[in-house]
């Protein structure tokens, strides 16, 4: 009877040790697999963060695309004016653009084109400075047609 109890206890101990060994083996196997894919996961996480930071630029919403098209249409096609920074605050639909122009005439042409554009309201020339190139900052409220 004691032998039988000892054999059962030994069998249960062997099962527990086998289960623990299988668990440790499985854990190590999963850790090796994670180590193999960790660099790719880190690269994807960095890409995801970059996408979050540029989400407005990647938007396919018609309002955002119309806003960007309106601003870029005011720039001459010759490449004499370019934007350095563009900030769009969606809550008030406020657009702020910091850009550079090769001449004062080109800079004024952008302001005038925006002033005559439907949907651009309260256009303000915040700053104009420098000579070659001229740095400018402008801001306006975007009120697309039909959203009144």
Residue pairs with C-beta under 8 A, 6 or more apart in sequence:
51 58
56 64
56 88
56 90
57 68
59 65
63 144
63 147
64 88
66 119
66 144
67 88
67 93
67 95
67 142
67 144
70 114
70 117
70 119
70 120
70 142
71 83
71 86
71 95
71 97
71 114
73 113
73 117
74 110
74 113
74 114
74 117
75 81
75 82
75 83
75 110
76 106
76 109
76 110
80 101
80 102
80 103
80 106
81 99
81 100
81 101
81 102
81 106
81 107
81 109
81 110
82 99
82 100
83 97
83 98
83 99
84 98
84 99
84 100
84 135
85 96
85 97
85 98
85 99
86 95
86 96
86 97
86 98
87 95
87 96
87 97
88 94
88 95
88 142
89 95
89 96
92 141
93 141
93 142
93 143
94 139
94 140
94 141
94 142
95 139
95 140
95 141
95 142
96 126
96 137
96 138
96 139
97 137
97 138
97 139
98 135
98 136
98 137
99 110
99 135
99 136
99 137
99 138
100 133
100 134
100 135
100 136
101 107
101 110
101 133
101 134
101 136
102 132
102 133
102 134
103 134
104 134
107 128
107 134
107 136
110 136
110 138
111 123
111 125
111 138
114 120
114 123
114 138
114 140
115 123
118 145
119 142
119 143
119 144
119 145
120 140
120 141
120 142
120 143
121 140
121 141
121 142
121 143
122 140
122 141
123 138
123 139
123 140
124 138
124 139
124 140
125 136
125 137
125 138
126 137
126 138
126 139
127 135
127 136
127 137
128 134
128 135
128 136
128 137
129 135
129 136
